[in-house]
């Protein structure tokens, strides 16, 4: 069985691990909505914009996961969802709905996708909705492994 899992590759295993974790998170919005005060307190806000973000991950904004690679070593991966606040051919800055910004460096090995099709870093524009996955870099940001984006909805 483990040989079959290893044959999928590290990135596919990462996707399966993330998807499995998200299934466990699926009940959280329901629990939070049920626990929200009916009056006199802050209500939980859900916007269509948050629900329309790449990956359909609900209210999940950011997180860290450790992946077991084929060679038996591990790799820590950070993911971030939000809007693009700065974009260039070498980096993209993502700001979550809570205002926290994270910068991902774009390298030669970075996969960039828009609506399941290959794309380039030049296609990412300020205001686009993004889901970015990367590893911790030597600096203060992350080296991007995968960036999925969708053009910002027209207003």
N, C-alpha and C positions, 0 to 999 in steps of 0.2 A: 504494500500500500504506500509506504514512504517513497519507494522508487517512482511510483506514478506521480506523487506530489512533486518530487524533485524534477521530474521531466517537464513540468509546466514552466519552470524558470522563476527566478526571484521576483520579477515584476508582477507576474500573474499571481504568485502566491501572496504578494503584498496586496493586490487588489482583493483577493479572496479574504484575507485577514481583515482588511478595512471594511469590506461588505459585511462580514460576520459581526464585527463590532458594532456596525450601524444598526443591525437587526436588533441588538440589545438596547440601543438607544431609541428605538422607534416608540416605545411606550412613554418616554420622558415627556414629550409635549402634552400627552393626554393627562398625565399625572399633574404637571404644572398647571394646566388649564383648570383642572378640578380643584386644585389647591389655591387658585387665585382668589383674592378677596372680591366679594361682590360689590362692595361700596366702601368708600373712605380710604382705600389704599391703592397702591400702584397696580394697574392691570398689566397683564402680559400682552405685549403688542406683537402681532404677527402681520407682516406686510406681504403683499403679493410679490414684491421685489425679492425678499428673502427666500420665499418659497420657489422662485424661478431661478435661483442660482445654480451653477453647474453641479451635476452629480445628484441633485435632488436630495440633499442630505439634511433637509429640515432645518432645525435651528442650530445645528452643529457649525461652529465658527472656525475652530482650530484645535489641533491636538498633536500628540506624539505617539508613535507606535514603533515597536522593535520587531524587525523582520529577521527570520532565520534564512540565511542564504544557502545555496547549494553546497558550498564548501564547509558548512557547519558553523561559520562565523555569523555574527549578527550585524545588522545595520539599523541605526535609529533614523526614522523618517518623520519629518514635521509636515503637517498640512495646514493650509490657511484658505479661508473662503472670504470673498468680499468684492469690493470694487477696486479697479486699478486707479491709483492716484498719480503714478509716474511710470512711464514706459520708455524703454530704449531698446536698441538691438542687444545690449549686454545685461540688462536687468529690468525687473518689474517690481513695483511696490504695490502691495495689496493692503487695503484698509478694511478691516472687519466691521460689522454693523455696530460694534461697541466702541469704535474709534481707534483700536490698536492697529498700527501699521507694521508690516513685515516686508523686508526686501529679499528677493530671490535673484541670484546671479544666473544669467542664461549662458550656458556653455555649448560646446559642440555636441555633447551627448544629451542635451535637453530635448525631450519630445514635446512638441507644441501641437495642440489639437483644438479645432473649432468645429463644434457640431459633428464630432466623430471623424473629421477629415484632417489631414496634415495641414499645418499652417506655419507661418514664419513669425518671428518676433516683431517684425515690422507691422504685422496685421493687428497687433494688440494696441488698443487705444485707451486713453484716459476715460474712465466711466464704464468700461466693459466689466461684466461680471466674470469672476475668475475663481478657479480652484487650483491651487498650486501645491506641489509636493516636492520636498527637497531634503537634503542632508545638511547638517550644521557645517558652516564654512569656518575658516580660520579667523575671519573677522566677526562682525556682529550680525551678519545675515545668514542666508542659506544658499546652497548651490542647488538650483532647480533640477529635478529629475523629470517632472512632468508638469506642464501647464495646460489646463483646459479652460477655454474662455468662450464667452458668448457676447456678441455686441450688445451694448446697452439698449434697452427698449426706447423707441422713439417717443418723445413727449409732445 
